[in-house]
Amino acid sequence: MSEEPIHTQHRAPTIYEVAAKAGVSIKTVSRVLNREPNVRPAVHDRVTQAVSALGYRPRTSARGLAGGRSFTLVTYLDESLTLEHWRIDRSNPYVERLQFGGMMACREAGYHLLFELLDANAQGAEAAMMSTLSALNPDGVILTPPISDNQRVMKLLTRMGTPFARLSAIKTDIPCLSVTMDEKAGAFEATEHLISLGHRRIGFIAGTPALSSSHAREAGFLAALAKYGLALEKNYLCQGDYTYEGGKAAARRLLQQANPPSAIFAANDEMALGIIHVASEHGVEVPLDLSVVGFDDFQAARYSLPSLTTIRQPVGDMAAQACKRLIAHAAARDEIELNQALPVNHALLVRDSTAPPR
C-alpha cells in the first residue's frame, strides 16, 4: 500500500529577507527591483543574486516600499516579562502607560500603534521580526526594555532600513532615536532626599539585573552616598527583581538585621510597596520607624497607606515623543532627525512614606 505524499507549505520570502541576505536596505532592494538609476553595479548584483537565491517575487501590494506610508507603528515588548505578569494576573503599569501615551499620539496623527511580543534572544527572533515587518510594513518601530539594549535587534532594523526608537536604553553607536530619562540622576535625588531628612543608615533594593535601569538606579544611590561621605553597609544592599514579592523578600532580610536601616530605597514602586507590607508585619511603622522611597510613580504609589514617596518616570510621555518623532520622520524622511538622544524630565514626588528618623 503506497503512502500518500505529504504536502508542506513554504512561506514566501520577503523583501526584508532579501535585504538582509544582500546586506542592503529595503529601499535599495526596491530601487533594484524597479530598475531605478544610481545603484552601484556591485550592489545591483548582490541584490539580484539574493532575489534569485531566495526565490523572491515582488508583491504589488507592498505600497510602502516605494516611499509611501503605512500609517502604522510597531512596539516590541519583551515576551517573558509581559507573559510573566499575565500568567499571575498582575497588571503591568509600565505597559499600560506606554500603550496609552503612544496610542494617543498616534491617534492625533491618524496612525495605528500595534504591539508585538518578542524574545530577542531566541534562535528564531530575527525571522520572527522579519515576518512581522514584512506583513505590516510599519513606518517605524519602538523598542522597550530590555529589547531596546539588544544589539542584534538594532543591527537587524538598521540593515532593513526600518526607522526605530529606543526607550529607557543605554547609549549605543548605532544611529537611532533614543528617548530616555536620566535614571541615575533620579536615584541620586531620591537618596539625597533621605539624607536631607537625616537618615544615615539607608538600605537599597536593586532591580532585575538584566535591565540597564537597575544598574543606573543603583549607581545613583551609591553616588549620593559618596557625595555626602556615607559608607555603604554591606548588608544594606539587596538584590531584588522589580516584583512585589521580591521587595518583600529583600525587606525581610534588611529588617531582620541586628542594626536595620532607618530608610530603604527600592528601585521600583512594586518592591517599595512590598517593603511597606513587611514593615507592617514586623510592627515597624512607616514613616516613623522606617522611611521608604520607590521609583516610577505608578498608580498604586498614590493610593498605598502611607502614600509612597517616589521618582516619577514619565513612561507615557516617552512613548508619545517616540511616536511623534517616528511619524515626523515618515513624513519628511529626515534621517538625521532620528540620530539623537531625546531626554525627558523626572520628578521627585514627596508623599507620606518618608520622614526624619525617630
C-alpha positions, 0 to 999 in steps of 0.5 A: 500500500503506497503512502500518500505524499505529504504536502508542506507549505513554504512561506514566501520570502520577503523583501526584508529577507532579501535585504538582509541576505544582500546586506542592503536596505529595503529601499535599495532592494526596491530601487533594484527591483524597479530598475531605478538609476544610481545603484552601484553595479556591485550592489545591483548584483548582490541584490539580484543574486539574493532575489534569485537565491531566495526565490523572491517575487515582488508583491504589488501590494507592498505600497510602502516600499516605494516611499509611501506610508503605512500609517502604522507603528510597531512596539516590541515588548519583551515576551517573558516579562509581559507573559510573566505578569499575565500568567499571575494576573498582575497588571503591568503599569509600565505597559499600560502607560506606554500603550496609552501615551503612544496610542494617543499620539498616534491617534492625533496623527491618524496612525495605528500603534500595534504591539508585538511580543518578542524574545530577542534572544531566541534562535528564531527572533530575527525571522520572527521580526522579519515576518512581522515587518514584512506583513505590516510594513510599519513606518517605524518601530519602538523598542522597550526594555530590555529589547531596546539594549539588544544589539542584534535587534538594532543591527537587524532594523538598521540593515532593513532600513526600518526607522526605530526608537529606543526607550529607557536604553543605554547609549549605543553607536548605532544611529537611532532615536533614543528617548530616555530619562536620566535614571541615575540622576533620579536615584541620586535625588531620591537618596539625597532626599533621605539624607536631607531628612537625616537618615544615615543608615539607608538600605537599597533594593536593586532591580532585575539585573538584566535591565540597564535601569537597575544598574543606573538606579543603583549607581545613583544611590551609591553616588549620593552616598559618596557625595555626602561621605556615607559608607555603604553597609554591606548588608544594606544592599539587596538584590531584588527583581522589580516584583512585589514579592521580591521587595518583600523578600529583600525587606525581610532580610534588611529588617531582620538585621541586628542594626536595620536601616532607618530608610530603604530605597527600592528601585521600583514602586512594586518592591517599595510597596512590598517593603511597606507590607513587611514593615507592617508585619514586623510592627515597624511603622512607616514613616516613623520607624522606617522611611521608604522611597520607590521609583516610577510613580505608578498608580498604586504609589498614590493610593498605598497607606502611607502614600509612597514617596517616589521618582516619577518616570514619565513612561507615557510621555516617552512613548508619545515623543517616540511616536511623534518623532517616528511619524515626523520622520515618515513624513519628511524622511529626515534621517538625521532627525532620528540620530539623537538622544531625546531626554525627558524630565523626572520628578521627585514626588514627596508623599507620606512614606518618608520622614526624619528618623525617630 
